[in-house]
Amino acid sequence: MNKFAHIASLFVLLVLLLPLTAGAIVEPGTKMAYDDTVSIDSEAGNYDLIVTGVGLREKTFMKVNVYVIVSYVIEGAELEGDQGVALLNLDVPKMIKMDLVRGFSREKLVNAFKDVIEKNYDDMSAFQADMDEFFAYFTDDAQDGDELIFTYIPGLGLKTALNGEDKGLITNFEFVKALWTVWFGEEPANDGLKKDLLEKIAS
């Protein structure tokens, strides 16, 4: 059994995507709906996550839809100050789901993550190897309809799933924080999108 298979066997993660209540959250531009709560079962425990917000990423000038994204964090999480930065720094169960609504090259996908992470860090040595591993998950061009889910569980790590296929598990929390900066950092991909992704918990 290889290393990933062994770790994955401990990470029996079931993102059920079943509502704990009848609520839903809808992205206004695309009308895509998501449960406002999700349940995660893992070897580290069972967790109920609540939605923090939903948003639509557009290309700045042409207003072309790129992806719809929804964010979840464990119920009861306390976010003070810059709530986005607080969220990315919390070592708690959390999840991001992206639904692509247009296709683009593998290089554009990778650079979309890389460029924003680099803006938020002067020194990436604490997670560079993990970031390289993460980018290696993406071997093909992105397609309209692709689904990406990033799920972090403390003590287990960050699980990446592409269209339902587990791509790998990264245990370094420094990389988890770096990935979350893409949407929640001091210099996110888009300030408006960051605001939308925090709308449900904004004070």
C-alpha positions, 0 to 999 in steps of 0.5 A, a space after each residue: 500500500 502506498 503512502 497516500 493509500 495508507 493515509 487515505 484509508 485513515 481519512 474516511 471522509 464522507 462529505 455527505 452534502 446533506 442539509 442538517 436543516 432545510 436551508 440553502 444558499 443561492 449564488 444570485 448570478 448563476 442561481 446555483 444552490 448549495 446546502 447551508 450546512 454539510 456533515 463530514 464523517 472522518 476517523 478524526 471525528 464527525 463534524 457539522 460545517 456551516 456555510 460562510 458564503 457563496 460567490 461568483 468569480 468573474 474575469 475582471 474586464 469581460 465579466 465572464 463567469 469562471 467558477 462558483 465557490 462556496 465556503 464552510 467552517 465548523 459550527 461555532 467558529 469565532 472569527 474576529 478582526 479581518 474575518 477572512 484572515 481569521 478563517 484561514 488561520 483557524 486550525 479547524 474543519 473547513 471546506 471549499 467547493 468550486 464549480 467551474 462554469 467555463 473551461 481554461 488551460 491547466 496553466 491558467 488554473 495553476 497560475 490562478 492559485 500561485 499568483 495570489 499565494 505569492 502576493 500573500 507571502 514573501 517566503 513560501 519555504 514553509 510549504 513550497 514542496 506541498 504547493 508543488 505536490 498540489 499543483 501536480 494534481 492538475 494534469 489536464 485542462 479545466 473543463 466547464 462542469 469540473 468540481 473541486 472540493 478542498 476539505 481540511 480536518 485537523 490531525 488528518 490534513 487537506 484532501 483534494 477531490 476533483 470530480 469525485 476523485 481523491 487526488 491527494 492528502 497534504 498534512 502541512 497546515 501551512 499550505 492549508 493556510 496558503 491555499 485559503 489566502 486565495 480567497 480569504 487572504 489580505 490580498 485575495 483574488 478578488 475583494 468582492 468575492 472575499 466579501 461574498 464568501 463571508 456574508 453569512 458570518 459577517 457581523 
